[in-house]
Amino acid sequence: MQNGTVPPTVPSPDCSDRNLHEGIWAKEGTGKSSHEIDPGVWRLTGLEPSDADLLRDPSDVQPLGIPEDHELGKAVEAAKADGQQRSMKSAIFYISPSNFTALQRDCVHELGAAAQVSGTHAICGLVWRCYMKAAAKRSDLPVRNGKIVRMDVLLDGRSGFSHSLPQTYHGNHTLVLQSLTALSALTSPNTSVASVTGMICENMRRIDSATLQDMYALLRDVPDFNAMHRRKWEPQMTSVSDLRLMITSVLMVPGDRVSFGDRVFRNRGKPDAGRVLMGAFNRSGPRLCYVLPRTTNGAVEFIVNLYPEEMDALLDDEEFGRYAMFLA
């Protein structure tokens, strides 16, 4: 610890209690069995009601659309090879304080104040629409009519699970918020960034304590997450043709408060910027976006990875360029 720093507050013992979720769920949960839980809640966990047998023993059932065990390894390796033939490139984009304000203002103007548009909502809407427009222009990726695309936004579920869960809880409580729509609708000239943002806002409003606890009820019955990942998700996530976009936003993290001390570092130990090491992600295939903490002047930076021709299309997109600028 550096001289002159304020000693950290000692957290309560509950903050490291790995059984805390279980106890809260037992007291406050809705008590629904898996077949009583709404299908929309199933999908928030990445499952479908048709996957009910996977909750008991994933080795005894083959999910729809996934090959039998003796073919699964070949399918996964083929998908990985598909993604590794050509690596993606990552790029950093910058939204000035005035453009960030304009982006939110344009969304609120179209959606109304009742939509409760946040900065995260607006950036996710902009990135998802413009990213998918760029991907849809690839000549080697013919887009079928009605193709459904999905965006996953990683959220911290601690604040919504229960008031009994300390905000300083040390364990992970990551929620993946899924938004799905037809690619043709998402990329249509008649679709606006605001309308895409509105869909994301609506999905966000569905997440309440009861929903989170029902999700916990489903996931606590999963005996083997590794097996489920291999069977349900890995073949699709490693393929070039998978148009799923995953967004992690730490926009509201107070990055200007981070300090490594001025004993060794300049600038009072505060980092000039935050960056994500994207090399492994660029080779493995998932399409990712990281929204970084706001800069001290209120600007926003985010990192995305795309294939070269997709990057060219994104840079040529006037709608995207209205708000974001290529930085590096």
C-alpha positions, 0 to 999 in steps of 0.5 A, a space after each residue: 500500500 502506498 503512503 498517504 492512501 486511505 485504508 480500505 474498509 474491512 468487508 463483512 464476512 457475508 461478502 465471501 460466503 459462497 452459500 449466500 445465494 443458496 440461502 437467499 434463494 431458499 427464503 425469497 425464491 418463487 418456489 417454481 419448478 423448472 416446468 413452471 418457469 417462463 420460457 423467456 427466463 429459460 432463454 436468459 440462461 441460454 437454455 430452452 424449455 426443450 432442454 429440461 432433461 439437460 438439468 438432470 443429466 446432460 450425458 443422457 440427451 442430445 440437444 436439438 441441432 447438435 451431432 451425436 457424441 462420436 461426431 461432436 468432436 469433429 464438428 467442434 474442430 471443424 467450427 474452430 478451423 472455420 474461425 481460425 482460417 482467418 483471424 479477426 482484427 480489433 479496433 478502438 473507437 472513440 465517442 466524444 462527450 458531445 457525440 455521446 450526449 447526442 446519441 442518448 438525446 437522439 434515442 430519448 427523442 424517438 423513444 420518449 423519457 419513459 424508455 429510461 435510456 442509459 448510456 450503456 443502452 445507447 452504445 449497445 444499440 449503436 454497436 449491434 446495429 452497425 456491427 451487424 450491417 457490416 457483417 451482413 455485407 460480406 460476400 462469403 456470408 450469404 444472409 438467409 431471409 429470417 436469420 435470427 441474430 443475437 446480442 449478449 450483454 454481460 451484466 452484474 446481477 448482484 444489485 437485482 438478485 436480492 437486497 439481502 446480497 451485499 453490494 460488496 459480495 466477492 463472488 461472481 453474479 454475472 447475467 447474460 442479457 440476450 436480445 434476438 431479432 431478425 438480421 433483415 430487420 436489424 440492418 434495414 434502412 428503415 430501422 434506427 439506432 434508437 429503435 434497436 436501443 428501445 428493444 434492449 431497454 425493454 429486455 433490461 426492464 424484464 430483469 427483476 429479483 423474481 426473474 434472477 431467482 428463477 434463473 438461479 433455480 434453473 442453473 443450480 440444477 445443472 450438473 455439468 456446465 462443461 458438458 452443456 457448453 460443449 454440446 449446446 454452444 461451443 460449435 456455434 460460438 467458434 464459427 465465422 458464420 455465427 453472428 452472435 455479438 457479446 458486449 461487456 460494458 464497464 462504462 460506469 466503473 469509476 476508472 478515474 479513481 483507480 490509482 497504483 500509487 505515485 511512488 513508482 508511477 507518474 500521474 499520481 499512479 492513475 492509468 492514462 487509458 484502459 485496454 483489453 488484450 484481444 489477441 486470443 479472442 481474435 484467433 478464437 472467433 467470438 465477436 466481442 465488444 468491450 465498452 471501457 470506463 468513461 474518460 475524465 472528460 466524459 468521452 467513451 472508448 470501446 473495442 471491437 473485433 471484426 474480420 477485415 472486410 467487416 471493418 472496412 464496411 463499419 468505417 464506411 458506415 455514415 450512421 456509425 460515423 455520426 457518433 463514433 470515430 476510429 481511434 486505433 
